[in-house]
Amino acid sequence: ESTVFKLGIIPGVGAKRGNRGLPVSEWIKWLTDLKNLKPDMQLHIFGGPDETLLAEELIQQLEWPSGIIHNHVGQWSIL
């Protein structure tokens, strides 16, 4: 029986510090390499409403099959 590897990331750093985050291309390289090591990986993306476009861009560029990426951006508050 295989165990699913679940990875949660917060790819953004907020609207005020957007220049401090990793570029999308670096996230794509890192996540693709990790997926090659862990084919059963599920990706969970977290962040505030400011990261919505970033998360959508990551999902689009990764082109992974449905059910592997779970986008939780903007759904929860830290409070």
Sine and cosine of phi, psi and omega as CSV:
sin_phi,cos_phi,sin_psi,cos_psi,sin_omega,cos_omega
0.00,0.00,0.78,-0.63,-0.02,-1.00
-1.00,-0.09,0.52,-0.85,0.04,-1.00
-0.98,-0.19,0.71,-0.70,0.02,-1.00
-0.98,0.22,0.74,-0.67,0.05,-1.00
-1.00,0.02,0.90,-0.43,-0.01,-1.00
-0.97,-0.26,0.80,-0.60,0.00,-1.00
-0.86,-0.50,0.80,-0.60,0.09,-1.00
-0.95,-0.32,0.75,-0.66,0.02,-1.00
-0.78,-0.63,0.44,-0.90,0.16,-0.99
-0.85,-0.53,1.00,-0.04,-0.13,-0.99
-0.97,0.24,-0.31,0.95,-0.06,-1.00
-0.98,-0.18,0.18,-0.98,0.02,-1.00
-0.78,-0.62,0.26,0.97,0.01,-1.00
1.00,-0.02,0.31,-0.95,-0.07,-1.00
-0.92,0.39,-0.54,0.84,-0.07,-1.00
-0.97,0.23,-0.35,0.94,-0.06,-1.00
-0.80,-0.60,0.51,0.86,-0.07,-1.00
-0.82,0.57,-0.48,0.88,-0.01,-1.00
-0.96,0.29,-0.16,0.99,-0.03,-1.00
-1.00,-0.03,-0.18,0.98,-0.04,-1.00
-0.99,0.12,0.25,-0.97,0.08,-1.00
-0.94,0.35,0.60,-0.80,0.10,-0.99
-0.92,0.40,0.44,-0.90,0.00,-1.00
-0.82,0.57,-0.64,0.77,-0.03,-1.00
-0.86,0.51,-0.59,0.80,0.03,-1.00
-0.94,0.33,-0.66,0.75,0.08,-1.00
-0.86,0.52,-0.68,0.73,-0.03,-1.00
-0.88,0.48,-0.74,0.68,0.02,-1.00
-0.87,0.50,-0.75,0.66,-0.06,-1.00
-0.90,0.44,-0.73,0.69,-0.03,-1.00
-0.93,0.36,-0.59,0.81,0.04,-1.00
-0.91,0.42,-0.70,0.72,0.04,-1.00
-0.88,0.48,-0.69,0.73,0.00,-1.00
-0.91,0.41,-0.65,0.76,0.03,-1.00
-0.90,0.44,-0.57,0.82,0.05,-1.00
-0.92,0.40,-0.54,0.84,0.04,-1.00
-0.98,0.19,-0.54,0.84,-0.05,-1.00
-0.80,-0.60,0.98,0.22,-0.08,-1.00
-0.86,0.50,-0.40,0.92,-0.02,-1.00
-1.00,-0.01,0.26,0.97,-0.09,-1.00
-0.94,0.35,0.62,-0.78,0.22,-0.98
-0.93,-0.36,0.69,-0.72,0.00,-1.00
-0.95,-0.31,0.79,-0.62,0.05,-1.00
-0.89,-0.45,0.86,-0.51,-0.03,-1.00
-0.97,-0.25,0.79,-0.61,-0.02,-1.00
-0.86,-0.51,0.31,-0.95,0.07,-1.00
0.42,-0.91,0.10,-0.99,0.02,-1.00
-1.00,0.09,0.04,-1.00,-0.01,-1.00
-0.83,0.56,-0.48,0.88,0.01,-1.00
-0.91,0.42,-0.33,0.95,-0.03,-1.00
-1.00,-0.09,0.12,0.99,-0.05,-1.00
-0.84,0.54,-0.77,0.64,-0.03,-1.00
-0.91,0.41,-0.61,0.79,0.04,-1.00
-0.88,0.47,-0.72,0.69,0.01,-1.00
-0.89,0.46,-0.69,0.73,0.01,-1.00
-0.89,0.45,-0.62,0.78,0.03,-1.00
-0.91,0.41,-0.68,0.73,0.05,-1.00
-0.86,0.52,-0.75,0.66,-0.03,-1.00
-0.87,0.49,-0.70,0.72,-0.01,-1.00
-0.89,0.45,-0.70,0.72,-0.06,-1.00
-0.97,0.26,-0.48,0.87,0.01,-1.00
-0.94,0.34,-0.56,0.83,0.04,-1.00
0.79,0.61,0.64,0.77,0.04,-1.00
-1.00,0.10,0.41,-0.91,0.01,-1.00
-0.86,0.51,0.42,-0.91,0.02,-1.00
-0.84,0.55,0.60,-0.80,0.05,-1.00
1.00,-0.06,-0.15,0.99,-0.01,-1.00
-1.00,-0.01,-0.60,0.80,-0.02,-1.00
-0.97,-0.26,0.75,-0.66,0.02,-1.00
-0.87,-0.50,0.91,-0.41,-0.06,-1.00
-1.00,-0.08,0.94,-0.35,0.00,-1.00
-0.95,-0.32,0.16,0.99,-0.08,-1.00
-0.87,0.49,0.76,-0.65,0.05,-1.00
0.97,0.23,0.05,1.00,-0.07,-1.00
-1.00,0.02,-0.39,0.92,-0.05,-1.00
-0.78,-0.63,0.43,-0.90,0.07,-1.00
-0.96,-0.29,0.50,-0.87,0.04,-1.00
-0.91,0.41,-0.39,0.92,0.04,-1.00
-0.96,0.28,0.00,0.00,0.00,0.00
